Amino acid sequence: MGIIRRRDGSQTVTDETQDRALAFLYRTAPGRSLLKLLVQPWVSALGGAALDHPLSTVLIPGFVRHFQMDLSDYQKETYRSYNAFFTRQIRPEARPVDPDPAALISPCDAKLTVYPITPDSCFPIKQSRYRVGDLLGCHRLAGQFAGGQCLIFRLTVEDYHRYCYPEDGVKSRNRLLGSELHTVNPIALEGYNIYKRNCRSACLIRTAHLGTIAMIEVGALMVGKIVNHHGAGTVRRGAEKGMFRFGGSTVVVLLQKDAAVLDPDILHNSAEGVETAVHYGERIGTAQQCSHCLDKQGAV
């Protein structure tokens, strides 16, 4: 799958080393046997504990070299573990939030694909399909998003793994769904309905500009935890919502019909099957001053 970087228009492809490992796990008999063990929550928890150990810091230099990472955007600190490095904080000035209140912003650094939502259809992603109700864990709520858009933000291991609220609003409680942890890499989608099987956290946010939006954080293979900072209450656009522990992960945002117009390059790339690399706080579209009244929206 291709990835277009908005800042310079360059195009890259996904990491082939990671793809080969996933192809082994999902397409071979020995790999599938190993996968049955790897997706157990206790295995992910054990892996997370190992990455919290001080000795895990030996992995950091090689990781930085392999992904040719520029750490100048991040706050300077001495990391006590690999997980501390993985969840490192970025300097606020390196990820400015678009000041235009009508701008729909990206909640994270990720590779974005946009899909239309029809009343009872599924999202085609590499030969697999996912219903809105599967993502939310409630098919009754899915009707609120008929005719809207599904924004899939795919984070890879080198991305900044903290995410923010895309709009001011009133947030519901976090609803934890699922128990098995699978990778969110496209290869995995060919044989497994991973969004239905993966651990995920879902909430609704009632907003003035975008109506009701849904945010779903999806944990992936070897991600021990989805860390969300807040329960139900008032939230602010651009404020940090939470973070992922180690591994590639995904944030899904569901928009109601006519809530926003996505930028043309993102829509074009999505139609061509190409992801768009976006950044935390960056404009990705324009809110349509949705007229949905706050006191008429439901909650998860």
Secondary structure, 3 states (H helix, E strand, C coil): CEEEECCCCCEEECCHHHHHHHHHHHHCHHHHHHHHHHCCHHHHHHHHHHHHCHHHHHHHHHHHHHCCCCHHHECCCCCCCHHHHHCCCECHHHCCCCCCCCEEECCCCEEEEEEECCCCCEEEECCEEEEHHHHHCCHHHHHHHCCCEEEEEEECCCCCCEEECCCCEEECCCEEECCECCCCCHHHHHCCCHHHHECEEEEEEECCCCCEEEEEEECCCCCCCEEECCCCEEECCCCEEEEECCCCEEEEEEECCCCEEECHHHHHHHHCCCEEEECCCCEEEEECCCCCCHHHCCCC
